């Protein structure tokens, strides 16, 4: 049991939908990421998904690619992101944190993800790790970290069963065939697939990729147990960064949180 | 070494390989694998591919005795496997001929591919044109500039070229962009990967199609000198021409195999593409394999005089062959490559691709270990027409 279990149990007990917000560690700077994370929580975000920048993020559209580039150019490393999380935990030991990134960076930095220090993190989403295997296959020995797995519209039933068997925490349903941030959403297909998925797994199902407006979130949350907002938020952060008018972001998150709760 | 069929069912060659891709693509990979396994054993498919190799590609490619090169090195007899004589000018067509049949069988309407030197782009555009399929080629913006001849060839063949500006604007970034296209258009699109890289089953499929080179060599060697060669030399970027010529000889342990990597600039330590010699295991573009990366797991920029070798990864089977010691991999630098480029042109009347010139540049070192009774084979993976402007520019010659 970690913070993610607590939060998911709480949401279930309250019969409330979850809001997951994504941002890239170090975009525009480590210090700002820390500030934004606290701001997210105050705006009603339930779970923070922190992107670990990688040189070759193949599942990302241009918005998140650019954010990864900016973070790497700032000198963001896994160890700096880890330090950022330690700072965050000084003031907030409740909000679950999930790291999202690519196999190669997790494998190279596995020492951060093991042992007592890793307790500041609650789960991992490894975009290019097949859902039926876990982070242990990358040499990360930590049973208390949730393996959040993704299921796509193209995932067949046999794979769905194998992935659900290995999943923990929640299941991340990928809303469309495409990279992050692209495409318009087909809510009929999303709803159909999420409802079907619920017959395969008892875990909460969160819907992500392509959710932009409050209305998108509301439509996705009609069938899903929560929504993930990524590219749209990363773009907002980028727009608001020169003047640091992050209030705009917090107001947006607040309105989404209120709408889906 | 016992004869175990590799890769295993999960796509691993020893510790290397696998399918490290976003979930959206997993279905496409499974379908590709099952379609390929069906086709592989079909005699109709074999017949079709043999016919295409003979009548469209111009196979078998000759095994040619390089008399003046042999004289120069005063050692073993040097033979050239002439993949440069294939239609489109390189070994790349061996693979695209096969994969386009798979694409057609799977009912895909749209073909995508990445290219570095442009040879795989040309070979893909060629087979797509022949079957009337829509074709999109991703190419790093830097490679678009240094391989302008091939860019124009691809366009003449009716395909679109998409320059990729992200990252280092070379082959690695072209692969990233092609994968992103595939994730988006997976239902109607077939991705023809051009090397023995990428997620399973690609390293196996590309190896199998390119193995025609090694299979022909076995027969030709018997014919020309009555036994197997003592050594085979091939350049390695992603490693498809090397895998193709090595694979049928893996069990023939008396045949020494040499894979030559790009050491890049002689005086700048970090300007190279020698993945197997200087890299460490990591995951890029769907496979676990040797990778040029920093300690923090970020992929590093590479350099090679040849666009086709300018890549931080390498096929997983090569990583396996390195670890078990079956193939001897070592790098040669740009300077030695340019020297070999001229030498082969002047001594043999063959202008090799800059990629291929890496294999020739290793002759000086390798030939010392062999006697006049021995036979060594260089895989001439491609012809050098595409590189003429690059070489001229480096040597300060204006072609305007």
Interface residues (C-beta under 8 A of the other chain):
Chain A: X54 X55 X56 X57 X58 X59 X60 X61 X65 X69 X72 X77 X78 X79 X102 X103 X104 X105 X106 X107 X108 X109 X127 X128 X129 X130 X131 X149 X150 X151 X152 X153 X154 X155 X156 X159 X163 X174 X177 X178 X179 X182 X183
Chain B: X18 X19 X20 X21 X22 X23 X24 X25 X26 X27 X28 X30 X166 X167 X172 X173 X176 X179 X180 X183 X184 X185 X186 X187 X282 X283 X284 X285 X286 X291 X293 X295 X296 X297 X298 X299
